[in-house]
Amino acid sequence: MDLNEDQKNILDLFVKQELLIEKLYQLFAERYPAYKDFWNKMAKEEYQHSILIHRITESDSIVFSQGELRSEYLNSSMDFIEKFIGEFKKDKSFPIEQAALKATQLEKGLWERNVFQYFETDSEDVKKIMETLNSEQKFHIKKIDRFASQFLAKNR
């Protein structure tokens, strides 16, 4: 895999973004003990995603078609998440409803970016990893939507 510096940076940022979301979900687990199991599971899955993305980047049989995606965009997204984490840590009264909504927005935002459209490969192993990541992203959105819906029902 022959990547330019921006492409290498983008792939590193994908991994770091998953780890940052893992950190956020861990904070949610600590803050909301009644929902600790849910958030810990979500955090663990984000960590697993980071490992899978890292495995993709180690493949020699992958082509990264960068398209319009630039590291500045991912940096901006990560800055937003880091800022939110800082605000969340300060705001001890941040409601679980808002945490669930924020998680939904993050997951849907990642899905809408369709990150894995930028990877091409002949490797069956890498294709399986990308399929796994795509399906898990869809599943994450559904899980968080279901989780958040319990709060929407209560507020009606």
C-alpha positions as CSV (number, residue, x, y, z in Angstrom):
1,M,0.0,0.0,0.0
2,D,1.7,3.2,-1.2
3,L,0.0,6.1,0.5
4,N,0.9,9.8,0.6
5,E,1.2,11.6,3.9
6,D,-2.3,12.9,4.0
7,Q,-3.8,9.5,3.3
8,K,-1.7,8.0,6.1
9,N,-2.8,10.8,8.4
10,I,-6.5,10.1,7.5
11,L,-6.2,6.4,8.2
12,D,-4.6,7.2,11.6
13,L,-7.4,9.7,12.3
14,F,-10.0,7.1,11.6
15,V,-8.5,4.9,14.3
16,K,-8.1,7.8,16.7
17,Q,-11.7,8.9,16.1
18,E,-13.0,5.4,17.1
19,L,-10.9,5.5,20.2
20,L,-12.2,9.0,21.1
21,I,-15.8,7.8,20.8
22,E,-14.8,4.8,22.9
23,K,-13.6,7.3,25.6
24,L,-16.9,9.2,25.4
25,Y,-18.9,6.0,25.9
26,Q,-16.8,5.1,28.8
27,L,-17.6,8.5,30.4
28,F,-21.2,7.9,29.8
29,A,-20.9,4.5,31.5
30,E,-19.3,6.1,34.5
31,R,-21.8,9.0,34.7
32,Y,-25.0,6.9,34.2
33,P,-24.5,3.7,36.3
34,A,-28.1,2.5,35.5
35,Y,-27.0,2.2,31.9
36,K,-23.4,1.2,32.5
37,D,-23.6,-2.1,30.7
38,F,-25.0,-0.6,27.5
39,W,-22.3,2.1,27.4
40,N,-19.5,-0.2,28.3
41,K,-20.6,-2.5,25.5
42,M,-20.7,0.4,23.0
43,A,-17.2,1.5,24.1
44,K,-15.9,-2.0,23.7
45,E,-17.3,-2.2,20.2
46,E,-15.7,1.2,19.3
47,Y,-12.3,-0.2,20.5
48,Q,-12.9,-3.3,18.3
49,H,-13.6,-1.0,15.3
50,S,-10.3,0.8,15.9
51,I,-8.5,-2.5,15.7
52,L,-10.3,-3.5,12.6
53,I,-9.5,-0.2,10.9
54,H,-5.8,-0.6,11.9
55,R,-5.8,-4.1,10.4
56,I,-7.1,-2.7,7.1
57,T,-4.2,-0.1,7.0
58,E,-1.7,-2.9,7.4
59,S,-2.8,-4.7,4.3
60,D,-0.6,-4.6,1.2
61,S,-3.6,-5.2,-1.1
62,I,-5.6,-2.1,-0.4
63,V,-6.0,1.1,-2.4
64,F,-7.2,4.2,-0.6
65,S,-9.2,6.4,-3.0
66,Q,-9.2,9.6,-1.0
67,G,-11.8,11.5,-3.1
68,E,-12.9,14.7,-1.3
69,L,-12.0,13.4,2.1
70,R,-9.2,15.4,3.8
71,S,-7.6,15.1,7.1
72,E,-8.8,18.6,8.0
73,Y,-12.4,17.3,8.0
74,L,-11.6,14.5,10.3
75,N,-9.5,16.8,12.6
76,S,-12.5,19.1,12.8
77,S,-14.8,16.2,13.6
78,M,-12.4,15.0,16.3
79,D,-12.1,18.5,17.7
80,F,-15.9,18.6,18.0
81,I,-15.9,15.3,19.9
82,E,-13.0,16.4,22.2
83,K,-14.8,19.7,22.9
84,F,-18.0,17.8,23.8
85,I,-16.1,15.5,26.1
86,G,-14.6,18.5,27.9
87,E,-18.1,20.1,28.3
88,F,-19.6,16.8,29.4
89,K,-16.9,16.4,32.1
90,K,-17.7,19.9,33.4
91,D,-21.5,19.6,33.3
92,K,-22.4,17.1,36.0
93,S,-26.1,17.5,35.4
94,F,-25.9,16.5,31.7
95,P,-29.0,14.4,31.2
96,I,-28.9,10.8,29.9
97,E,-31.4,11.8,27.2
98,Q,-28.9,14.3,25.7
99,A,-26.1,11.8,26.0
100,A,-28.1,9.3,24.0
101,L,-29.0,12.0,21.4
102,K,-25.3,13.0,21.1
103,A,-24.3,9.3,20.6
104,T,-27.0,9.0,17.9
105,Q,-25.8,12.1,16.1
106,L,-22.2,10.9,16.2
107,E,-22.9,7.4,14.9
108,K,-25.2,8.7,12.1
109,G,-22.6,11.3,11.2
110,L,-20.0,8.6,10.8
111,W,-22.4,6.5,8.7
112,E,-23.3,9.4,6.5
113,R,-19.6,10.0,5.7
114,N,-19.6,6.4,4.3
115,V,-15.9,6.1,5.3
116,F,-15.3,2.7,3.8
117,Q,-16.3,3.8,0.3
118,Y,-12.7,5.1,0.0
119,F,-11.1,1.7,0.3
120,E,-10.7,-0.8,-2.5
121,T,-9.1,-4.2,-2.2
122,D,-8.7,-7.6,-3.8
123,S,-8.1,-9.2,-0.5
124,E,-11.0,-11.3,0.8
125,D,-9.9,-10.8,4.4
126,V,-9.9,-7.0,4.0
127,K,-13.3,-7.1,2.3
128,K,-14.7,-9.1,5.2
129,I,-13.3,-6.5,7.7
130,M,-14.9,-3.7,5.7
131,E,-18.2,-5.5,5.5
132,T,-18.0,-6.2,9.3
133,L,-17.3,-2.5,10.0
134,N,-20.2,-1.4,7.7
135,S,-22.7,-3.8,9.2
136,E,-21.6,-2.9,12.8
137,Q,-22.0,0.8,12.1
138,K,-25.5,0.2,10.9
139,F,-26.1,-2.0,14.0
140,H,-24.7,0.7,16.3
141,I,-27.1,3.2,14.9
142,K,-30.0,0.9,15.5
143,K,-28.9,0.1,19.1
144,I,-28.5,3.7,20.0
145,D,-31.7,4.6,18.4
146,R,-33.5,1.9,20.4
147,F,-31.7,3.1,23.5
148,A,-32.6,6.7,22.9
149,S,-36.2,5.9,22.1
150,Q,-36.9,4.9,25.7
151,F,-36.3,8.5,26.7
152,L,-38.3,10.0,23.9
153,A,-41.3,7.8,25.0
154,K,-40.9,9.0,28.6
155,N,-40.9,12.7,27.5
156,R,-44.1,12.6,25.5
